């Protein structure tokens, strides 16, 4: 399981620059985003999901496969879920995305309720779905790894491959016991030697953590890959060569090219003590550009969806525009062949 949380240490500016120059100039911002996402390397991040029914069906399908017996109360609950899901599927067992969009549209059009979905409303929706999905996966992982079922995770429970001698050596190399222990301790906010579900979520998803110690750890890891002279901080040339282009390409999804600060201006803004170097704490304002997590990708992906579906380019989506671009919002269904037949073939339920 440890491999599932090996953090993205190889996502360097060189890769981003290569992506930029390999993308034809006539491609849209949305197409560039897809290129950035599809070429991610390192720890696998879950792609944002527009409709919460999609991961829910997948979860129930996986849970069904893992069970050999089901309590009657649980069986009745799942059968009720089946009835609810049936409503949204056509006779060929394909998800009726038209009906789903019509159902979801008023939920997205929340602030204000004006008959349109703004980019901000779409971002709020997508980020909430992502946060819910991360929370679900964290809860399942805690349940799986919590050997004594006390509701918290110890270092030994989650990383049993490390012996006491390994822990005492405290080797800080990437993937070594001391490396993992440092991140475990960063996540252990109350310093009681174990992680509750919120702390465990920070441990599994450090890029999305609001814990200052975790953020600092992530940025120190990023600096290690950018710091060519090995002094533990970024001088201006290292910032230009290894960080700024990455920042700029993601920042474009929040503003136009003219709204992105120059490298010189951004460096000066970040260099709070004016010593002409950047350390981890000074890089925290751009953490989510240098090391995007799932919440960041959800935010950027919202821009992608909006750009693709906004036919009149007025910065907001009507119901008709969303219905005209169902395939954009349901790529997981239309292109990855969500297996509804497997879900509905539920003799075990």
C-alpha positions in Angstrom: 0.0 0.0 0.0 3.0 2.3 0.5 3.5 2.5 -3.2 0.1 4.1 -3.5 1.3 7.2 -1.7 4.7 7.7 -3.2 4.6 11.4 -3.9 5.1 13.0 -7.2 8.8 13.8 -7.1 9.6 13.6 -10.8 7.1 16.2 -12.0 9.7 18.8 -12.9 9.6 21.9 -14.9 11.5 20.2 -17.7 8.5 17.9 -18.3 6.1 20.8 -18.3 8.3 22.7 -20.8 8.4 19.6 -23.0 4.7 19.3 -22.9 4.2 23.0 -23.8 6.5 22.9 -26.8 5.1 19.6 -28.1 1.5 20.9 -28.1 0.5 22.6 -31.4 -0.2 26.3 -31.0 -3.7 26.0 -32.4 -4.8 23.8 -29.5 -7.2 25.2 -27.0 -6.4 25.8 -23.3 -8.6 22.8 -22.5 -6.6 20.6 -24.8 -3.3 21.7 -23.2 -4.9 20.9 -19.8 -5.6 17.4 -21.0 -2.0 17.0 -22.1 -0.7 18.2 -18.7 -3.0 15.7 -16.9 -2.4 12.7 -19.1 1.4 13.1 -18.9 1.5 13.2 -15.1 4.1 10.8 -13.6 4.7 9.5 -10.1 1.9 8.9 -7.7 -1.3 8.3 -9.5 -3.9 11.0 -8.8 -7.5 10.3 -9.3 -9.1 12.2 -12.2 -11.9 14.6 -11.1 -15.4 13.1 -11.5 -18.3 15.3 -12.4 -21.2 13.1 -11.4 -21.1 11.5 -7.9 -23.2 8.5 -9.2 -20.3 7.3 -11.2 -17.8 6.5 -8.3 -20.7 5.3 -6.2 -21.7 2.7 -8.8 -18.0 1.6 -9.1 -17.7 1.3 -5.3 -20.8 -0.8 -5.0 -19.6 -3.0 -7.8 -16.3 -3.5 -6.1 -17.8 -4.1 -2.7 -20.2 -6.6 -4.3 -17.2 -8.5 -5.7 -15.4 -8.5 -2.4 -18.3 -9.9 -0.4 -19.3 -13.5 0.1 -22.2 -12.9 2.5 -24.3 -9.9 3.1 -26.4 -9.1 6.2 -30.1 -8.7 5.4 -30.3 -5.1 6.5 -27.3 -4.3 4.2 -29.0 -6.2 1.4 -32.1 -4.1 1.7 -30.1 -0.9 1.7 -28.2 -1.9 -1.4 -31.4 -3.0 -3.2 -32.8 0.5 -2.5 -29.7 1.9 -4.1 -30.2 -0.4 -7.1 -33.7 1.0 -7.6 -32.4 4.5 -7.4 -29.7 3.8 -9.9 -32.0 1.9 -12.3 -33.9 5.2 -12.8 -30.9 6.7 -14.5 -30.1 3.9 -16.9 -31.4 3.2 -20.3 -32.6 -0.2 -21.5 -29.2 -1.0 -22.7 -27.8 -0.4 -19.2 -26.0 2.7 -20.2 -26.1 5.7 -17.9 -28.7 8.2 -19.1 -26.4 11.2 -19.0 -29.1 13.6 -20.2 -31.3 12.8 -17.3 -28.4 13.1 -14.9 -27.4 16.5 -16.2 -31.0 17.7 -15.9 -31.1 16.4 -12.3 -27.7 17.9 -11.3 -28.0 21.3 -13.0 -30.1 23.0 -10.2 -27.6 21.6 -7.7 -24.7 23.3 -9.5 -26.7 26.5 -10.1 -26.5 27.4 -6.4 -25.0 30.9 -5.9 -26.9 32.7 -7.3 -29.7 30.7 -8.7 -29.8 32.5 -12.0 -30.4 29.6 -14.5 -26.7 29.4 -15.4 -23.6 27.5 -13.9 -20.7 29.9 -13.5 -17.1 28.8 -13.5 -17.0 29.4 -9.7 -20.1 27.3 -9.2 -18.6 24.5 -11.3 -15.3 24.7 -9.4 -17.1 24.5 -6.1 -19.0 21.4 -7.2 -16.0 19.6 -8.7 -13.8 20.3 -5.7 -16.6 19.1 -3.3 -16.9 15.8 -5.3 -13.1 15.4 -5.2 -12.9 16.1 -1.5 -15.7 13.5 -0.9 -14.0 10.9 -3.0 -10.7 11.5 -1.2 -12.4 11.2 2.1 -14.0 7.9 1.1 -10.8 6.4 -0.1 -9.0 7.5 3.1 -11.7 5.9 5.2 -11.5 2.7 3.3 -7.7 2.7 3.6 -7.9 3.3 7.3 -10.4 0.5 7.7 -8.1 -1.9 5.8 -4.8 -1.0 7.6 -6.2 -0.5 11.1 -5.1 -3.9 12.4 -6.4 -3.5 15.9 -9.6 -1.7 14.8 -9.1 1.2 17.2 -10.0 3.8 14.6 -6.5 5.2 14.2 -3.4 4.2 12.3 0.1 3.8 13.7 3.3 3.9 11.7 3.8 0.2 12.3 0.3 -0.6 11.1 0.7 1.3 7.8 4.3 0.6 7.1 5.0 -2.8 8.7 7.9 -3.5 6.3 10.2 -1.3 8.4 11.8 -2.9 11.4 12.6 -1.2 14.7 16.2 -1.1 13.6 15.1 0.7 10.3 13.2 3.3 12.3 16.1 3.8 14.7 18.5 4.4 11.8 16.2 7.1 10.7 17.5 7.1 7.1 16.1 10.2 5.3 16.5 8.9 1.7 13.4 8.9 -0.4 11.3 5.9 0.6 13.4 5.1 3.6 12.0 4.6 7.1 13.1 8.1 8.3 11.6 9.7 5.2 8.2 8.1 5.9 8.5 8.8 9.6 9.1 12.5 9.0 5.9 12.8 6.9 4.0 10.6 9.5 5.0 13.0 12.3 4.1 16.0 10.2 0.6 14.6 9.8 0.3 13.7 13.4 -1.1 17.1 14.4 -1.7 16.2 18.1 1.6 14.3 18.4 0.0 11.3 20.0 1.8 8.7 17.8 -1.1 7.7 15.7 -3.2 9.2 12.9 -7.0 9.7 13.1 -8.9 9.9 9.8 -8.2 13.6 9.3 -4.5 13.3 10.0 -4.4 10.1 7.8 -6.0 12.1 5.0 -3.2 14.6 5.3 -0.7 11.8 5.2 -2.2 10.2 2.1 -2.9 13.5 0.3 -0.1 15.9 1.4 -0.5 18.2 -1.7 -4.0 19.0 -0.6 -3.2 19.4 3.1 -3.8 22.6 5.1 -1.3 21.4 7.7 1.7 23.8 7.6 4.2 21.2 8.5 3.0 18.9 5.7 3.0 21.7 3.2 6.6 22.6 4.2 7.6 18.9 3.8 6.1 18.8 0.3 7.9 22.0 -0.7 11.2 20.8 0.6 10.8 17.7 -1.5 10.1 19.9 -4.5 13.1 22.1 -3.8 15.3 19.0 -3.7 14.4 18.3 -7.4 14.9 22.0 -8.4 17.9 22.9 -6.3 20.8 22.3 -8.7 23.6 23.5 -6.4 22.2 21.6 -3.4 22.1 24.5 -0.9 18.5 23.8 0.1 17.0 26.9 -1.5 16.2 28.4 -4.9 18.2 31.2 -6.4 16.6 33.2 -9.2 18.2 31.1 -12.0 17.0 27.9 -10.4 13.5 29.4 -10.0 13.4 30.4 -13.7 14.8 27.0 -14.9 12.8 24.7 -12.7 9.7 26.3 -11.2 8.4 29.3 -13.1 7.3 27.6 -16.3 5.4 25.0 -14.3 3.7 27.8 -12.3 2.9 29.8 -15.4 1.2 27.0 -17.3 -1.1 26.1 -14.4 -1.7 29.8 -13.6 -3.1 30.3 -17.1 -6.1 28.3 -16.1 -7.0 30.9 -13.6 -6.3 34.0 -15.6 -5.2 35.0 -19.1 -1.6 35.4 -20.1 -1.6 39.0 -19.2 -2.7 38.3 -15.7 0.3 35.9 -15.0 3.1 37.8 -13.3 6.6 37.8 -14.8 9.2 35.6 -13.3 11.0 38.6 -11.9 7.9 40.0 -10.3 6.8 36.7 -8.8 10.2 36.0 -7.4 10.3 39.4 -5.7 6.8 38.9 -4.3 7.7 35.5 -2.8 11.1 36.6 -1.5 9.8 38.0 1.7 13.1 38.5 3.5 14.7 39.9 0.3 17.8 37.7 0.5 17.4 36.7 -3.1 16.7 33.1 -2.3 13.4 31.2 -1.9 13.0 28.6 0.9 10.0 26.3 1.5 8.0 28.7 3.6 8.3 31.4 0.9 7.1 29.0 -1.8 3.9 28.1 0.1 1.7 30.7 -1.8 2.4 28.7 -5.1 2.5 25.2 -3.6 -0.5 24.1 -5.6 1.1 25.2 -8.8 4.4 23.4 -8.1 2.9 20.3 -6.6 -0.8 20.1 -7.7 -3.0 17.7 -5.7 -6.4 16.3 -6.5 -8.2 19.5 -5.3 -6.0 21.6 -7.6 -6.7 19.3 -10.6 -10.4 19.5 -9.8 -10.2 23.3 -10.0 -8.3 23.3 -13.2 -10.5 20.6 -14.7 -13.5 22.8 -14.0 -12.0 25.4 -16.4 -11.4 22.6 -18.9 -15.1 21.6 -18.7 -16.3 25.2 -18.9 -14.1 26.0 -21.9 -15.3 22.9 -23.8 -19.1 23.4 -23.1 -19.4 27.3 -23.2 -20.5 27.7 -26.8 -21.2 31.4 -26.7 -18.1 32.1 -24.6 -20.1 34.2 -22.0 -18.2 32.6 -19.1 -21.2 30.6 -17.9 -23.0 27.4 -18.8 -26.7 27.0 -19.7 -28.5 23.7 -19.3 -28.6 23.4 -23.1 -24.8 23.9 -23.4 -24.2 21.2 -20.8 -26.6 18.8 -22.6 -25.0 19.5 -25.9 -21.6 18.4 -24.4 -22.6 15.4 -22.3 -19.6 13.5 -23.6 -17.3 16.2 -22.0 -18.8 15.8 -18.6 -19.1 12.0 -18.8 -15.8 10.9 -20.3 -15.4 8.2 -17.8 -18.7 6.7 -19.0 -18.4 7.4 -22.7 -14.7 6.5 -23.1 -13.9 4.1 -20.2 -17.0 2.0 -20.5 -18.3 2.1 -17.0 -19.5 -1.4 -16.5 -23.2 -1.0 -15.5 -23.9 -4.6 -16.5 -21.5 -5.9 -14.0 -23.1 -3.7 -11.3 -26.6 -4.8 -12.2 -25.7 -8.4 -12.4 -26.1 -8.7 -8.6 -27.3 -12.2 -7.6 -25.1 -11.9 -4.5 -27.1 -8.8 -3.5 
